Amino acid sequence: MMQGGTGTAYTRCIPSAPAALPGFEHVNRYWDNGNQRHAAKILPGEYYVTRQDELVATVLGSCISACVRDRVLGIGGMNHFMLPMGTDPNERCASTSLSAANRYGNFAMEHLINTILKHGGSRRNLEVKVFGGGRMIAGMTDIGRRNIEFIRDYLSTEGFQVAAEDLGDIYPRKVLYHPLSGRARIKRLRSLHNDTIVQREVRYLEEIERHPMEGEVELFE
């Protein structure tokens, strides 16, 4: 509720969220007041593709997000994966955005790119930006470094040039991506948030080890 200059009260109207593409209706979306747009918030193991004037947001620790779009049509999206490679053919064939497959970089990249192409995008017009891969978990395998090595090798092998990247270091990142324009905004989060992110990444890895074929757990709130 806001107060007008004449003393009358009025409620600011938030526009309805644009229609999601089939298969993405379940993804959590919210109104980003600062950017005056709706945003889709994705979690580890998820991806989101849109042709609308909306944002895609996530928070990364060791994980990687690839932001991919057709720069001519503006259709594009973002994924969020925790581990570099999956090899199970049953996971590879999974098609839902919450599939266990999308925790792995190779499957997450295939699903994101193929969904963009399915909805009219052209491979020759794809623009790629990549973020994340921080060293978050001291004393454990450097998952962030492995993820960085994977994404660079994957994009090189597939013949994609990277338009922008912010990879490595020790910081968690918040990513806000606008597929229609291709603009990506990265905010490096303060160190006081790191412990919470590390704890959630550890729990996520433990969950993968216990239940490698089951659904995802929430890593970031």
JOFENQUI-V621480 format. One line per field, one symbol per residue. ss: DSSP state (2 for helix, 1 for strand, 0 for the rest). psi: psi as a letter, one per 20 degrees, with the letter a starting at -180 (. if undefined). A space follows every 10 residues. Layout:
# JOFENQUI-V621480
ss: ???
psi: ???
This chain:
# JOFENQUI-V621480
ss: 0110000011 0000000000 0000000011 1100001111 1000001111 0000111111 0001111111 0000011110 1010000022 2200000002 2221222222 2222222200 0022211111 1100000000 0022222222 2222222200 0111111000 0011111100 0011111100 2222222222 2222222222 0000000000 0
psi: pqprhjiqqq ppppqqpqpq qpijhippqr oohhilqqqp oqrpjrrppq jrmrrpqrpq dirqppopqo ighipaaqro qhqgpqiphh hhiqiqijqh hjipgghhgg ggghgghhki qphijpppqq qbkqnhnqir pnhgghhggg hggghghikp qphqqnqbaj qqqppopnhg hjppppopqq hiiggggghh gghgghgghh mijarrqpgp .
